Amino acid sequence: MRLKNTFIYLIFLSTILFSLNANAQGYKIKTIVVDAGHGGVKPGAKGAYSWEKDVALKVALKLGNKLQDELPGIKIIQTRKTDVDVDWYRRAEIANDAKADLFISIHCNSMPPGNSHVRGTETFVGAYRRINEMDAGLKENEEIIKDKSYKKQNDPTDPEEAILLSLYKSLYRSKSLALASYIQKNYTEVNKRVNRGVKEQGLLILQRAAMPSVLTEIGFISNKEEEKYINSDEGQEEIVMAIINAVKQYKKEVEN
Ligand SMILES: [Zn+2]
């Protein structure tokens, strides 16, 4: 286990050196990973007639295809293209192995019964100040913590793990926040959605990804109108275009 962590640490260091070098020579986005949340036996939240995993997959596939059309020089990788369960750590691993420049995870929000009026969009970036039990309360961590692979894959007491997290934070935090802010800006100003803002949270899926990464909640499946919107072709098209415009704005900002 220690050997494995040391190995991961070295990979991280070389990634950092590589990215510093890349920045000096003129950074260009080459690879984007699109992650459809949940899948298979882990359906995520349930609406009146649809499941989060299905909405997330439809939007992620549309996003991937449209990104490929709009930014033809960039390689697009999907963590899943069908209704299958992909392990949470594997999703980040796919992005790390591909040396991706961006990781975008698509999810739908939900509220417990009695709160069906709650609506809007929000986008998360990882927060590394809280890698502890407080994170267990987050909706998007629930399934992961229940997963039998969770304990094996996540040891917050490991000092090397702590180093990785602080490195990540300093390297990718501002870029992750920039992309998340552009996404929320487009949802709000162009699509006229309710803005719940950009939030930094201890999301397990994001803290494994060694690149700027966001998790965007495209709407509440527990809200009647938003469930209809996120299931509609028109709604999905608007959401996809908001994210693509955000990626373009981000690209313009970070490339030199
Ligand atoms: Zn989710």
Residues whose N, C-alpha, C, O or C-beta is under 5 A from the ligand:
A	BS01	ZN	G37 G44 H107 C108 E140
